[in-house]
Amino acid sequence: MMPGDSNMTSIVQRIARQALLAFRSPPRVGEEAGKSFLENQSKLKSLMTEVRAADLQLAPRRGDDSSPGVSPPALPFSHHGGPPVTYMHICETDQFSMGVFLLKSGASIPLHDHPGMHGMLKVMYGKVRISCFDRLERPAGGTQAAAAAAAASQLAPAQRDALRRAVLRSTEEYTEESAPCVLSPDRDNLHRIDAVDGPTAFMDILAPPYDPDEDRDCHYYKVLAEAKLKDPEHKEKEVWLVEISQPPDFWCGAEPYPGPEGNPLVLLGGLSGRTVLGRWIAARHWSLHKPETD
Protein backbone atom coordinates (compact mmCIF):
# COMPACT_ATOMS: atom_id res chain seq x y z
CA MET A 1 0.00 0.00 0.00
CA MET A 2 1.46 3.35 -1.03
CA PRO A 3 1.65 6.41 1.25
CA GLY A 4 -1.19 8.79 0.46
CA ASP A 5 -3.60 5.95 -0.35
CA SER A 6 -7.13 6.62 0.93
CA ASN A 7 -6.67 4.02 3.67
CA MET A 8 -3.31 5.45 4.71
CA THR A 9 -4.69 8.96 5.37
CA SER A 10 -6.14 7.50 8.57
CA ILE A 11 -2.69 7.83 10.10
CA VAL A 12 -3.60 11.49 10.72
CA GLN A 13 -6.64 10.37 12.66
CA ARG A 14 -4.57 7.85 14.60
CA ILE A 15 -2.02 10.50 15.48
CA ALA A 16 -4.78 12.84 16.67
CA ARG A 17 -6.39 10.12 18.79
CA GLN A 18 -3.04 9.11 20.28
CA ALA A 19 -2.18 12.73 21.04
CA LEU A 20 -5.49 13.04 22.88
CA LEU A 21 -4.59 9.99 24.98
CA ALA A 22 -1.01 11.06 25.60
CA PHE A 23 -1.80 14.62 26.64
CA ARG A 24 -5.00 14.10 28.61
CA SER A 25 -3.07 14.46 31.89
CA PRO A 26 0.58 15.22 31.02
CA PRO A 27 3.24 15.90 33.65
CA ARG A 28 3.69 19.57 34.45
CA VAL A 29 6.85 21.56 35.11
CA GLY A 30 9.02 19.69 37.61
CA GLU A 31 6.76 16.61 37.72
CA GLU A 32 8.09 13.14 36.95
CA ALA A 33 6.40 11.48 33.98
CA GLY A 34 4.30 8.46 34.92
CA LYS A 35 4.28 5.08 33.20
CA SER A 36 0.99 5.68 31.36
CA PHE A 37 2.16 9.00 29.93
CA LEU A 38 5.50 7.57 28.78
CA GLU A 39 3.79 4.62 27.07
CA ASN A 40 1.30 6.85 25.26
CA GLN A 41 4.00 9.33 24.31
CA SER A 42 6.10 6.48 22.88
CA LYS A 43 3.15 5.29 20.78
CA LEU A 44 2.61 8.83 19.51
CA LYS A 45 6.28 9.16 18.61
CA SER A 46 6.09 5.88 16.66
CA LEU A 47 3.08 7.12 14.69
CA MET A 48 4.76 10.45 14.00
CA THR A 49 7.83 8.60 12.75
CA GLU A 50 5.66 6.82 10.17
CA VAL A 51 3.78 9.80 8.74
CA ARG A 52 4.94 11.23 5.40
CA ALA A 53 4.08 14.27 3.29
CA ALA A 54 1.90 12.18 0.97
CA ASP A 55 -0.32 11.19 3.92
CA LEU A 56 -1.14 14.88 4.37
CA GLN A 57 -1.34 15.46 0.59
CA LEU A 58 1.62 17.81 0.82
CA ALA A 59 3.70 18.28 -2.31
CA PRO A 60 7.33 19.27 -1.64
CA ARG A 61 7.96 22.78 -2.90
CA ARG A 62 10.83 24.07 -4.97
CA GLY A 63 13.01 26.95 -3.89
CA ASP A 64 11.16 29.34 -6.22
CA ASP A 65 7.65 28.25 -5.22
CA SER A 66 5.46 30.90 -3.64
CA SER A 67 3.03 30.01 -0.87
CA PRO A 68 -0.65 30.85 -1.25
CA GLY A 69 -0.54 32.32 2.25
CA VAL A 70 -2.04 35.52 3.57
CA SER A 71 -0.55 38.70 2.14
CA PRO A 72 0.90 41.15 4.67
CA PRO A 73 -0.31 44.72 5.00
CA ALA A 74 1.98 47.63 4.28
CA LEU A 75 4.77 47.47 6.86
CA PRO A 76 8.33 48.81 7.10
CA PHE A 77 9.54 45.30 6.22
CA SER A 78 8.38 43.03 3.40
CA HIS A 79 8.81 39.50 2.09
CA HIS A 80 8.55 39.29 -1.66
CA GLY A 81 6.25 36.47 -2.73
CA GLY A 82 4.47 36.12 0.61
CA PRO A 83 5.47 35.27 4.18
CA PRO A 84 8.64 33.26 4.88
CA VAL A 85 6.64 30.81 7.00
CA THR A 86 3.04 29.61 6.69
CA TYR A 87 0.90 27.38 8.89
CA MET A 88 -1.71 24.75 7.97
CA HIS A 89 -4.14 24.13 10.82
CA ILE A 90 -5.28 20.50 11.17
CA CYS A 91 -7.08 20.35 14.51
CA GLU A 92 -7.11 21.61 18.08
CA THR A 93 -8.61 20.47 21.37
CA ASP A 94 -8.11 21.74 24.91
CA GLN A 95 -5.34 19.13 25.21
CA PHE A 96 -3.32 19.73 22.03
CA SER A 97 -3.02 21.51 18.70
CA MET A 98 -1.79 19.91 15.48
CA GLY A 99 -0.73 21.51 12.21
CA VAL A 100 2.00 21.91 9.63
CA PHE A 101 4.59 24.68 9.32
CA LEU A 102 6.05 25.39 5.89
CA LEU A 103 9.32 27.32 5.64
CA LYS A 104 10.68 28.86 2.47
CA SER A 105 14.30 28.36 1.53
CA GLY A 106 16.51 30.23 4.00
CA ALA A 107 13.63 30.99 6.39
CA SER A 108 13.84 30.62 10.17
CA ILE A 109 11.43 30.49 13.08
CA PRO A 110 13.19 32.61 15.71
CA LEU A 111 14.19 31.31 19.12
CA HIS A 112 11.00 31.02 21.19
CA ASP A 113 9.59 29.15 24.17
CA HIS A 114 6.67 26.85 25.03
CA PRO A 115 5.71 27.66 28.65
CA GLY A 116 4.60 24.54 30.51
CA MET A 117 4.05 22.70 27.22
CA HIS A 118 5.00 19.41 25.59
CA GLY A 119 5.66 19.15 21.87
CA MET A 120 6.58 16.87 19.00
CA LEU A 121 7.89 17.93 15.58
CA LYS A 122 8.24 15.66 12.53
CA VAL A 123 9.75 16.79 9.21
CA MET A 124 7.56 16.09 6.18
CA TYR A 125 10.06 17.10 3.50
CA GLY A 126 13.32 19.02 3.25
CA LYS A 127 15.69 19.54 6.14
CA VAL A 128 15.61 21.67 9.30
CA ARG A 129 18.25 22.58 11.83
CA ILE A 130 16.87 22.78 15.38
CA SER A 131 18.79 24.42 18.22
CA CYS A 132 17.29 23.50 21.60
CA PHE A 133 17.76 25.54 24.79
CA ASP A 134 16.53 25.49 28.38
CA ARG A 135 16.35 28.35 30.85
CA LEU A 136 18.41 28.08 34.03
CA GLU A 137 18.06 29.74 37.41
CA ARG A 138 19.80 33.09 37.73
CA PRO A 139 23.09 32.79 39.68
CA ALA A 140 23.06 33.95 43.28
CA GLY A 141 26.75 34.74 43.54
CA GLY A 142 30.29 33.83 42.55
CA THR A 143 31.68 33.75 39.02
CA GLN A 144 28.29 33.14 37.43
CA ALA A 145 26.89 36.28 39.05
CA ALA A 146 29.86 38.19 37.68
CA ALA A 147 29.15 36.76 34.23
CA ALA A 148 25.53 37.88 34.56
CA ALA A 149 26.66 41.38 35.43
CA ALA A 150 28.99 41.42 32.42
CA ALA A 151 26.19 40.29 30.13
CA ALA A 152 23.80 42.86 31.59
CA SER A 153 26.34 45.62 30.94
CA GLN A 154 25.81 45.07 27.20
CA LEU A 155 22.14 46.00 27.54
CA ALA A 156 20.29 49.24 28.09
CA PRO A 157 19.04 49.56 31.69
CA ALA A 158 15.44 48.96 30.59
CA GLN A 159 16.44 45.63 28.99
CA ARG A 160 18.36 44.14 31.91
CA ASP A 161 15.31 42.57 33.50
CA ALA A 162 14.85 40.62 30.22
CA LEU A 163 18.21 38.84 30.63
CA ARG A 164 17.87 35.06 30.97
CA ARG A 165 20.49 32.44 31.81
CA ALA A 166 20.13 29.35 29.62
CA VAL A 167 21.88 26.29 28.26
CA LEU A 168 22.16 25.26 24.62
CA ARG A 169 21.29 21.55 24.81
CA SER A 170 21.81 20.54 21.19
CA THR A 171 21.88 21.59 17.55
CA GLU A 172 20.79 18.86 15.16
CA GLU A 173 19.49 18.47 11.62
CA TYR A 174 16.29 16.55 10.83
CA THR A 175 14.83 15.16 7.60
CA GLU A 176 11.72 13.11 6.81
CA GLU A 177 13.71 9.99 7.72
CA SER A 178 14.52 11.29 11.20
CA ALA A 179 12.60 10.48 14.36
CA PRO A 180 10.51 13.34 15.75
CA CYS A 181 12.08 16.10 17.81
CA VAL A 182 10.47 16.07 21.29
CA LEU A 183 10.21 18.87 23.83
CA SER A 184 8.80 19.01 27.36
CA PRO A 185 8.23 21.71 30.00
CA ASP A 186 11.62 20.84 31.52
CA ARG A 187 13.75 19.82 28.53
CA ASP A 188 14.48 21.44 25.15
CA ASN A 189 11.64 23.89 25.78
CA LEU A 190 13.12 26.75 23.75
CA HIS A 191 14.17 26.25 20.17
CA ARG A 192 15.11 27.95 16.91
CA ILE A 193 14.22 26.25 13.62
CA ASP A 194 16.09 26.95 10.35
CA ALA A 195 15.31 25.68 6.86
CA VAL A 196 18.44 24.03 5.43
CA ASP A 197 19.23 23.65 1.71
CA GLY A 198 15.78 24.61 0.44
CA PRO A 199 12.11 24.71 1.47
CA THR A 200 10.91 22.43 4.25
CA ALA A 201 7.76 21.48 6.13
CA PHE A 202 7.13 19.82 9.46
CA MET A 203 4.13 18.51 11.36
CA ASP A 204 3.84 20.07 14.80
CA ILE A 205 1.94 18.99 17.94
CA LEU A 206 1.83 21.21 21.03
CA ALA A 207 0.19 20.19 24.30
CA PRO A 208 -1.58 22.07 25.64
CA PRO A 209 -1.95 24.73 22.94
CA TYR A 210 -0.65 28.27 23.36
CA ASP A 211 -3.14 30.37 25.32
CA PRO A 212 -2.15 33.73 26.86
CA ASP A 213 -5.17 33.56 29.16
CA GLU A 214 -3.60 30.46 30.76
CA ASP A 215 -0.09 31.97 30.98
CA ARG A 216 1.02 30.08 27.87
CA ASP A 217 2.09 32.99 25.71
CA CYS A 218 4.97 32.78 23.25
CA HIS A 219 8.17 34.73 24.02
CA TYR A 220 11.05 35.43 21.65
CA TYR A 221 14.72 35.52 22.57
CA LYS A 222 18.14 36.22 21.08
CA VAL A 223 21.46 34.80 22.21
CA LEU A 224 23.47 37.58 23.83
CA ALA A 225 26.66 35.88 24.95
CA GLU A 226 28.13 32.52 25.90
CA ALA A 227 29.02 32.03 29.55
CA LYS A 228 32.25 30.36 30.65
CA LEU A 229 31.76 26.75 31.70
CA LYS A 230 33.68 25.19 34.54
CA ASP A 231 34.24 22.03 32.49
CA PRO A 232 35.66 22.89 29.03
CA GLU A 233 34.82 19.36 27.83
CA HIS A 234 31.12 19.83 28.63
CA LYS A 235 29.11 19.33 25.44
CA GLU A 236 26.35 21.75 26.42
CA LYS A 237 26.95 25.50 26.22
CA GLU A 238 25.75 27.94 28.81
CA VAL A 239 24.48 31.12 27.18
CA TRP A 240 22.77 34.39 28.03
CA LEU A 241 19.48 35.15 26.34
CA VAL A 242 17.60 38.40 26.22
CA GLU A 243 13.84 38.41 25.71
CA ILE A 244 12.86 40.49 22.68
CA SER A 245 9.78 41.52 20.75
CA GLN A 246 8.79 39.60 17.64
CA PRO A 247 11.69 40.06 15.18
CA PRO A 248 10.72 42.59 12.49
CA ASP A 249 11.86 40.29 9.66
CA PHE A 250 9.65 37.39 10.74
CA TRP A 251 5.96 36.74 10.36
CA CYS A 252 3.78 33.74 9.60
CA GLY A 253 0.81 33.50 7.27
CA ALA A 254 -1.82 30.80 6.98
CA GLU A 255 -2.95 28.48 4.21
CA PRO A 256 -5.48 25.66 3.93
CA TYR A 257 -4.68 22.14 5.01
CA PRO A 258 -4.93 20.06 1.80
CA GLY A 259 -5.75 16.71 3.42
CA PRO A 260 -9.19 15.07 3.21
CA GLU A 261 -11.80 17.43 4.65
CA GLY A 262 -12.70 16.71 8.26
CA ASN A 263 -10.56 13.60 8.51
CA PRO A 264 -8.25 14.81 11.31
CA LEU A 265 -11.21 15.30 13.66
CA VAL A 266 -13.07 12.10 12.81
CA LEU A 267 -13.00 9.48 15.60
CA LEU A 268 -11.96 12.01 18.23
CA GLY A 269 -14.86 11.09 20.49
CA GLY A 270 -17.33 13.80 19.55
CA LEU A 271 -14.95 16.76 19.66
CA SER A 272 -16.16 19.81 17.82
CA GLY A 273 -14.80 20.44 14.36
CA ARG A 274 -14.77 24.18 15.00
CA THR A 275 -11.18 25.33 15.43
CA VAL A 276 -9.79 27.99 17.71
CA LEU A 277 -6.94 28.89 15.39
CA GLY A 278 -7.56 32.60 15.92
CA ARG A 279 -6.75 32.23 19.64
CA TRP A 280 -3.65 30.18 18.83
CA ILE A 281 -2.36 32.71 16.32
CA ALA A 282 -3.02 35.59 18.71
CA ALA A 283 -1.03 33.78 21.39
CA ARG A 284 1.92 33.19 19.13
CA HIS A 285 1.88 36.61 17.42
CA TRP A 286 2.76 34.91 14.14
CA SER A 287 -0.01 35.91 11.77
CA LEU A 288 -1.20 39.35 10.82
CA HIS A 289 -4.57 38.08 9.58
CA LYS A 290 -6.97 35.59 11.09
CA PRO A 291 -7.81 32.88 8.51
CA GLU A 292 -11.36 31.84 7.97
CA THR A 293 -12.55 28.90 10.09
CA ASP A 294 -15.34 26.48 9.49
Wavefront OBJ file of the C-alpha trace (Angstrom):
o trace
v 0.000 0.000 0.000
v 1.459 3.347 -1.025
v 1.647 6.410 1.251
v -1.192 8.792 0.457
v -3.598 5.948 -0.355
v -7.134 6.618 0.927
v -6.668 4.022 3.670
v -3.310 5.450 4.713
v -4.687 8.956 5.372
v -6.143 7.496 8.571
v -2.689 7.829 10.100
v -3.596 11.492 10.715
v -6.643 10.368 12.658
v -4.573 7.850 14.601
v -2.017 10.505 15.475
v -4.779 12.841 16.667
v -6.391 10.116 18.795
v -3.036 9.113 20.282
v -2.175 12.734 21.045
v -5.490 13.037 22.877
v -4.590 9.990 24.979
v -1.011 11.062 25.604
v -1.804 14.616 26.644
v -5.003 14.098 28.610
v -3.065 14.460 31.889
v 0.576 15.220 31.016
v 3.245 15.902 33.651
v 3.685 19.572 34.449
v 6.846 21.555 35.114
v 9.018 19.689 37.606
v 6.759 16.610 37.719
v 8.090 13.141 36.949
v 6.405 11.479 33.982
v 4.296 8.459 34.917
v 4.283 5.080 33.197
v 0.990 5.677 31.361
v 2.164 8.999 29.926
v 5.505 7.570 28.780
v 3.786 4.623 27.071
v 1.296 6.846 25.257
v 4.003 9.326 24.307
v 6.095 6.477 22.879
v 3.151 5.287 20.776
v 2.609 8.834 19.512
v 6.282 9.158 18.608
v 6.086 5.885 16.659
v 3.077 7.121 14.692
v 4.759 10.452 13.996
v 7.834 8.598 12.755
v 5.665 6.816 10.165
v 3.781 9.802 8.740
v 4.935 11.227 5.404
v 4.076 14.274 3.295
v 1.898 12.179 0.972
v -0.316 11.187 3.920
v -1.141 14.879 4.369
v -1.344 15.459 0.591
v 1.616 17.810 0.820
v 3.697 18.283 -2.315
v 7.332 19.270 -1.642
v 7.959 22.783 -2.899
v 10.829 24.074 -4.967
v 13.013 26.953 -3.894
v 11.161 29.342 -6.224
v 7.651 28.251 -5.217
v 5.460 30.899 -3.639
v 3.034 30.014 -0.874
v -0.646 30.848 -1.247
v -0.537 32.323 2.251
v -2.042 35.523 3.567
v -0.555 38.698 2.142
v 0.903 41.147 4.665
v -0.312 44.721 4.998
v 1.977 47.631 4.280
v 4.773 47.466 6.863
v 8.327 48.807 7.101
v 9.539 45.305 6.221
v 8.382 43.032 3.402
v 8.811 39.496 2.094
v 8.552 39.285 -1.661
v 6.248 36.472 -2.731
v 4.465 36.125 0.612
v 5.474 35.271 4.177
v 8.643 33.264 4.875
v 6.645 30.811 6.998
v 3.042 29.608 6.690
v 0.897 27.382 8.895
v -1.713 24.753 7.968
v -4.143 24.129 10.824
v -5.284 20.501 11.165
v -7.077 20.351 14.506
v -7.105 21.607 18.081
v -8.610 20.467 21.370
v -8.109 21.737 24.911
v -5.345 19.135 25.213
v -3.319 19.728 22.031
v -3.018 21.515 18.704
v -1.789 19.912 15.475
v -0.732 21.510 12.215
v 2.004 21.913 9.629
v 4.591 24.680 9.325
v 6.046 25.387 5.890
v 9.322 27.321 5.643
v 10.677 28.857 2.475
v 14.302 28.360 1.535
v 16.507 30.232 4.003
v 13.634 30.993 6.392
v 13.838 30.617 10.170
v 11.433 30.486 13.077
v 13.194 32.614 15.707
v 14.194 31.307 19.124
v 11.004 31.020 21.191
v 9.588 29.151 24.171
v 6.667 26.846 25.029
v 5.711 27.661 28.648
v 4.601 24.541 30.514
v 4.054 22.702 27.222
v 5.002 19.405 25.587
v 5.660 19.148 21.873
v 6.575 16.868 19.003
v 7.891 17.934 15.585
v 8.239 15.662 12.527
v 9.754 16.792 9.214
v 7.563 16.086 6.177
v 10.058 17.104 3.499
v 13.320 19.016 3.249
v 15.689 19.543 6.143
v 15.605 21.671 9.300
v 18.251 22.581 11.831
v 16.873 22.776 15.381
v 18.794 24.416 18.215
v 17.289 23.496 21.603
v 17.759 25.537 24.786
v 16.526 25.494 28.379
v 16.346 28.346 30.849
v 18.411 28.078 34.030
v 18.055 29.744 37.408
v 19.804 33.094 37.729
v 23.088 32.794 39.677
v 23.063 33.954 43.281
v 26.751 34.743 43.542
v 30.292 33.828 42.551
v 31.683 33.750 39.015
v 28.288 33.138 37.434
v 26.886 36.283 39.050
v 29.863 38.194 37.680
v 29.150 36.757 34.235
v 25.526 37.877 34.557
v 26.662 41.377 35.427
v 28.991 41.424 32.424
v 26.195 40.291 30.133
v 23.803 42.862 31.591
v 26.338 45.615 30.944
v 25.810 45.070 27.199
v 22.138 46.001 27.539
v 20.293 49.236 28.093
v 19.040 49.557 31.693
v 15.440 48.961 30.589
v 16.443 45.633 28.994
v 18.359 44.145 31.908
v 15.306 42.568 33.498
v 14.849 40.624 30.224
v 18.208 38.841 30.625
v 17.865 35.055 30.970
v 20.490 32.444 31.811
v 20.125 29.347 29.622
v 21.879 26.294 28.256
v 22.160 25.259 24.620
v 21.294 21.549 24.810
v 21.808 20.542 21.186
v 21.878 21.593 17.545
v 20.786 18.861 15.157
v 19.488 18.474 11.616
v 16.293 16.553 10.828
v 14.826 15.159 7.598
v 11.723 13.108 6.809
v 13.713 9.991 7.715
v 14.519 11.295 11.202
v 12.602 10.478 14.357
v 10.506 13.341 15.745
v 12.077 16.103 17.814
v 10.466 16.066 21.286
v 10.214 18.866 23.832
v 8.804 19.015 27.361
v 8.232 21.707 30.002
v 11.621 20.840 31.515
v 13.746 19.823 28.528
v 14.483 21.438 25.148
v 11.643 23.885 25.779
v 13.124 26.747 23.754
v 14.167 26.251 20.167
v 15.111 27.949 16.913
v 14.224 26.251 13.623
v 16.086 26.948 10.353
v 15.309 25.681 6.863
v 18.440 24.030 5.427
v 19.234 23.648 1.710
v 15.779 24.614 0.438
v 12.110 24.706 1.474
v 10.914 22.433 4.251
v 7.760 21.484 6.130
v 7.129 19.824 9.460
v 4.129 18.507 11.357
v 3.836 20.072 14.799
v 1.945 18.989 17.939
v 1.829 21.212 21.028
v 0.194 20.186 24.299
v -1.580 22.069 25.640
v -1.950 24.735 22.938
v -0.653 28.269 23.361
v -3.138 30.372 25.323
v -2.148 33.730 26.865
v -5.172 33.560 29.159
v -3.604 30.458 30.762
v -0.087 31.967 30.976
v 1.022 30.080 27.875
v 2.093 32.993 25.711
v 4.975 32.778 23.246
v 8.166 34.733 24.022
v 11.048 35.432 21.649
v 14.723 35.521 22.572
v 18.140 36.216 21.080
v 21.465 34.802 22.207
v 23.469 37.578 23.831
v 26.664 35.882 24.952
v 28.132 32.525 25.901
v 29.025 32.034 29.555
v 32.249 30.359 30.648
v 31.763 26.748 31.699
v 33.684 25.194 34.540
v 34.240 22.031 32.491
v 35.658 22.890 29.028
v 34.821 19.358 27.832
v 31.123 19.830 28.630
v 29.106 19.333 25.435
v 26.347 21.746 26.415
v 26.949 25.502 26.218
v 25.745 27.937 28.811
v 24.479 31.120 27.179
v 22.774 34.388 28.032
v 19.477 35.153 26.338
v 17.596 38.404 26.218
v 13.843 38.408 25.706
v 12.862 40.486 22.676
v 9.785 41.516 20.752
v 8.789 39.595 17.641
v 11.690 40.056 15.183
v 10.718 42.585 12.486
v 11.857 40.287 9.659
v 9.652 37.394 10.745
v 5.961 36.737 10.358
v 3.780 33.740 9.597
v 0.811 33.498 7.274
v -1.821 30.795 6.975
v -2.950 28.481 4.213
v -5.480 25.660 3.932
v -4.679 22.141 5.011
v -4.930 20.056 1.795
v -5.751 16.712 3.425
v -9.190 15.073 3.211
v -11.798 17.427 4.654
v -12.702 16.714 8.261
v -10.556 13.596 8.508
v -8.253 14.808 11.308
v -11.206 15.297 13.655
v -13.068 12.099 12.811
v -13.002 9.484 15.595
v -11.959 12.006 18.234
v -14.861 11.089 20.492
v -17.328 13.800 19.549
v -14.949 16.760 19.656
v -16.162 19.814 17.816
v -14.803 20.444 14.362
v -14.769 24.183 15.000
v -11.179 25.332 15.433
v -9.791 27.995 17.709
v -6.941 28.888 15.391
v -7.564 32.598 15.922
v -6.755 32.228 19.641
v -3.655 30.177 18.833
v -2.364 32.712 16.320
v -3.022 35.585 18.709
v -1.033 33.783 21.389
v 1.923 33.192 19.133
v 1.882 36.608 17.423
v 2.762 34.908 14.138
v -0.013 35.908 11.768
v -1.202 39.352 10.819
v -4.570 38.084 9.577
v -6.970 35.589 11.086
v -7.808 32.882 8.506
v -11.365 31.836 7.966
v -12.550 28.904 10.087
v -15.340 26.481 9.494
l 1 2 3 4 5 6 7 8 9 10 11 12 13 14 15 16 17 18 19 20 21 22 23 24 25 26 27 28 29 30 31 32 33 34 35 36 37 38 39 40 41 42 43 44 45 46 47 48 49 50 51 52 53 54 55 56 57 58 59 60 61 62 63 64 65 66 67 68 69 70 71 72 73 74 75 76 77 78 79 80 81 82 83 84 85 86 87 88 89 90 91 92 93 94 95 96 97 98 99 100 101 102 103 104 105 106 107 108 109 110 111 112 113 114 115 116 117 118 119 120 121 122 123 124 125 126 127 128 129 130 131 132 133 134 135 136 137 138 139 140 141 142 143 144 145 146 147 148 149 150 151 152 153 154 155 156 157 158 159 160 161 162 163 164 165 166 167 168 169 170 171 172 173 174 175 176 177 178 179 180 181 182 183 184 185 186 187 188 189 190 191 192 193 194 195 196 197 198 199 200 201 202 203 204 205 206 207 208 209 210 211 212 213 214 215 216 217 218 219 220 221 222 223 224 225 226 227 228 229 230 231 232 233 234 235 236 237 238 239 240 241 242 243 244 245 246 247 248 249 250 251 252 253 254 255 256 257 258 259 260 261 262 263 264 265 266 267 268 269 270 271 272 273 274 275 276 277 278 279 280 281 282 283 284 285 286 287 288 289 290 291 292 293 294
